[in-house]
Amino acid sequence: MPFVTVKKSQHGRAATVHGVAAVRMGCGLATGTQKPREVGISVSRQAIIDAGFTDFSSEPTRCRMQVDEGWGDDAGFLLLTPRPSSETQHRACSSASDNWTTTQVAVPVSILKHYVLNECPVPQDDVQFTIDGNSILVQCPDWLRYNPQSLSPEQIDQLNSIKAVKQEAAREAPQRPPERTDTKAKDAKDNITHLNRQDRRRIASAVARRLAK
């Protein structure tokens, strides 16, 4: 999957979701003096447990996750993956205490490489997501639009290479032979099916005469 990492940004807690694996997204203005626009991604405690980011064996704990932007065939998706606390670069982090149930990652729009806002602000709402092993694949909402013009020359070359490999594999794949059809048998069957009562009686009489000889 082609993804590009979103660098480390602010973090904080968001609305409570008890015992449910859920991901919510919204956008608005940050609380700083310059008030930059940012995308908020809220991940419930249960979703973090299901994805194996942490098992919360010790409280309080600190959960760190990485946010990657999907591009190419994965355009329209964000990928969330856990990262160890020893890694300090390119991280979007979430802090936790013993009574929290949902945490939020705040991603400034200015650091996104391939996505732009269609509107702002947008209140947080549930988004579609899939937990696959130790990762959470999040489908971007309509207000967060993928910009295909943002690809670098290297990324375009990579997509072209992938496309060429797929085309070559399709050419080399064995072709399924077309199903053979007996046109005469089909026509005969259709003719019998559409015979009227007089035709069927005439055919039956001819068969009976031949059998009597």
Sequence and secondary structure as in RCSB ss.txt:
>XXXX:A:sequence
MPFVTVKKSQHGRAATVHGVAAVRMGCGLATGTQKPREVGISVSRQAIIDAGFTDFSSEPTRCRMQVDEGWGDDA
GFLLLTPRPSSETQHRACSSASDNWTTTQVAVPVSILKHYVLNECPVPQDDVQFTIDGNSILVQCPDWLRYNPQS
LSPEQIDQLNSIKAVKQEAAREAPQRPPERTDTKAKDAKDNITHLNRQDRRRIASAVARRLAK
>XXXX:A:secstr
  EEEE    EEE     S   EEEEEEE SSSS  EEEEEEEEHHHHHHTTS    SSS EEEEEEEEE GGGT
TEEEEEE  TT  SS EEEE  TT  EEEEEEEGGG SSEEESSS EEEEE  EEE SS EEEE  TTEEE GGG
  HHHHHHHHHHHHHHHHHHHHS         HHHHHHHHHHHT  HHHHHHHHHHHHHHHH 
